[in-house]
Structures are given as C-alpha cells and as structure tokens.
Amino acid sequence: MSRIWNFSAGPAALPEEVLRQAQEELLDWHGAGCSVMEMSHRGKEFGSILGQAEADLRELMGIPEQYKVLFLQGGATQQFAQIPMNLLAGRSADYIVTGSWSKKAFKEAQRIGNVRCAATTESSGFTRLPVAEEIKLDPFAAYLHVCTNETIHGVEIPAERIADTGVPLVADMSSHILSRPVNVEKFGLIYAGAQKNIGPSGLTLVVVHRDLLGMAPLNIPTVMDYAVMAENGSMLNTPPTFGIYVAGLVFQWLKRQGGLSGIATVNAEKARILYSAIDDSEGFYTNPVDPDAAGVLGLKGHKSVGGMRASIYNAVSLEAVQALVAFMNDFAKRNG
Ligand SMILES: *Cc1c(COP(=O)(O)O)cnc(C)c1O
C-alpha cells in the first residue's frame, strides 16, 4: 500500500490516523458486533457517537450554549437555498460577492426571495476584498451573507476583520472551518460542507444561533426547517451516520493536535513555505504540471480559472507540503 501526497480541493485528504482508526473499527465498532454504517441511528451506540462529536466540536470551536449544532445533508449548496428559506421571513437580505461560491449563494437566494448584492469584486476578477466604501448595507436586512474563504479564487476574509453591522452574519466557511480559532459569537449562522476540512462528503455542518430558529414560513418542507432539525437533534430522519462518525474522529484528532490554535500554527507554516516557493519562482508556476509525474494529486486548477492549485487543508501534513515544495524547486531547476 502506498498513499500519495494529496492536495485535492474536496473531497480532500483525511488524517491517516483517522482512516486507520475507522478501518480498525469498521467490522465491529466497540463491541457492537457491526459497523457504524450498519447500526440504527436511534440506538444508544450511535447516540453516543453523535453526542461525542457535538461535544468535541463545541469544545474545539468554543460554541456557546445558545447556538445549535446541526448535522445535515445536501452540501453547502443546499444551504444556499435553505438559508433564505429559513431566515428571510418576508424581508430582504444582503450578500457580499467575493468569488464564485458567494456568487452562487446569491443567485440561489434570488430564487427564494428578495436579496441584494451589497458589494461585488467581480469586475476585478475576484482577486481582492471589497473596501468599506464599496459596501452598501441595508440596516434592515434579515441577514448579511459572506463566504469567508473563496476556495476557487483564493480570497479569504479573516473573521476578526468583519465589523459588526447590526444584522446577523451568515458565513460559508466550507474550506477553512476548523483551520484556526474563530469567534463564533460574531456569527448568526456558520455553515460548511464536510468534505474539505471536516470529514467525508454527504455531511453538512450548520451552527446557528437559537434566535434565528423558528422564523421559517409554514410552507417550507419539514426537512428544510432548521427549527425542526434542531428540535429533533438532527434526527428528524436518518442522518449521514458514517460521515458523522468520521467527522467525530477528525474532531478528536484535532484535539490531539492542540485544538484549533495548535493546527493553526502548523497551517501557517505550511502556507508560508508553499507561498515562498511560489514567490521565489518568479511566475514559473503559471505552467501546467503533469500531476502523475510528481506523485501528488489534485494540482489541476479549477475548470473555471485554470492554472494549478494545491489545497493544504488541516489533514495535509507539513511533510506533504515540504514534498510539494521540493518537487516544485526541483522542477523549476530542471526546466527554468
Ligand atoms: C466546496 C464549496 C462549496 C460547495 O460545497 P458542496 O458541499 O459541494 O455543495 C460551497 N462553498 C465553498 C466555500 C466551498 O469551498
């Protein structure tokens, strides 16, 4: 068996320790005599897996009691619709558009109700954040939506730089959730598809302030109603049990790395060595590289922007990034 250096954008690398534990427990989870995939979601075994996953996530992110943690399905893309369905309540909402994901969220919300684009950087190719004077906020908006890390365009909004606007802040954190500490209390709702930094695809995480529950109109589908999901502990129907289990193993792995501040230190070092390799190459890496030749995976750029990208999520080790940088330097030397 040989595992490759994996820089996939999502689904993405998982910690090897987590995969090994899942493998070890696959046929017989803690003496249950079956796999997590095969047990009832209503049984006490799965109840303990879900409870532990939520407790560990609350501890890692410092999620206060007045927030509900929901383990849902449908990906971040479903949230693009579910958020306005639940939170608009006949009003309007503001969207800041800084890349393709927030643009998609905005477009989807337009199908549900009345939403405004409060700022967009599309005319500058989504390569920067909007400056304060460009942002036109509605003080009566039901919420303000942002994408704190635009995975395709690479624009990140550091949470500490978001000012309080007086309306609930809703954030798509799909690609950098759990990568460093965040002040959850700044947000009304945080959401993320699991397959970047949490676990396998098929699980979607929503952290929502309880004041935002129960505002949905009566005609929305039951399964889409956050309040119903919260009342039922994410188990109105069958949740993505195996995904929740693996996410729980990832949360425990993160705790062993020193929590979010521990992993943030490693992430900063990974980013530093990768970006300095790119900067030192003086534009060399605008050329496509055959990923098979390097034993790395996922270096082909997103179809909408081209080029190359390496996703260095939590589970991508410092060793993997060092291997990539060594390859880049060697490749540049041989071909420059
Ligand atoms: C990957 C990604 C999405 C889409 O996620 P799905 O779970 O596939 O719907 C949305 N937003 C961001 C920021 C992403 O990185």
The ligand as an SDF file (V2000), in Angstrom:
LIG
                    3D

 15 15  0  0  0  0  0  0  0  0999 V2000
  -16.8230   23.3350   -1.9170 C   0  0  0  0  0  0  0  0  0  0  0  0
  -17.5430   24.5760   -1.5410 C   0  0  0  0  0  0  0  0  0  0  0  0
  -18.9480   24.7190   -1.7070 C   0  0  0  0  0  0  0  0  0  0  0  0
  -19.8060   23.6370   -2.3120 C   0  0  0  0  0  0  0  0  0  0  0  0
  -19.9470   22.6220   -1.4210 O   0  0  0  0  0  0  0  0  0  0  0  0
  -20.9290   21.3700   -1.6940 P   0  0  0  0  0  0  0  0  0  0  0  0
  -20.8900   20.6880   -0.3620 O   0  0  0  0  0  0  0  0  0  0  0  0
  -20.3510   20.5840   -2.8080 O   0  0  0  0  0  0  0  0  0  0  0  0
  -22.2690   21.9060   -2.0210 O   0  0  0  0  0  0  0  0  0  0  0  0
  -19.5400   25.8960   -1.2900 C   0  0  0  0  0  0  0  0  0  0  0  0
  -18.8240   26.8860   -0.7450 N   0  0  0  0  0  0  0  0  0  0  0  0
  -17.4840   26.7890   -0.5910 C   0  0  0  0  0  0  0  0  0  0  0  0
  -16.7490   27.9360    0.0110 C   0  0  0  0  0  0  0  0  0  0  0  0
  -16.8130   25.6380   -0.9850 C   0  0  0  0  0  0  0  0  0  0  0  0
  -15.4760   25.5610   -0.8320 O   0  0  0  0  0  0  0  0  0  0  0  0
  1  2  1  0
  2  3  1  0
  2 14  2  0
  3  4  1  0
  3 10  2  0
  4  5  1  0
  5  6  1  0
  6  7  2  0
  6  8  1  0
  6  9  1  0
 10 11  1  0
 11 12  2  0
 12 13  1  0
 12 14  1  0
 14 15  1  0
M  END
$$$$
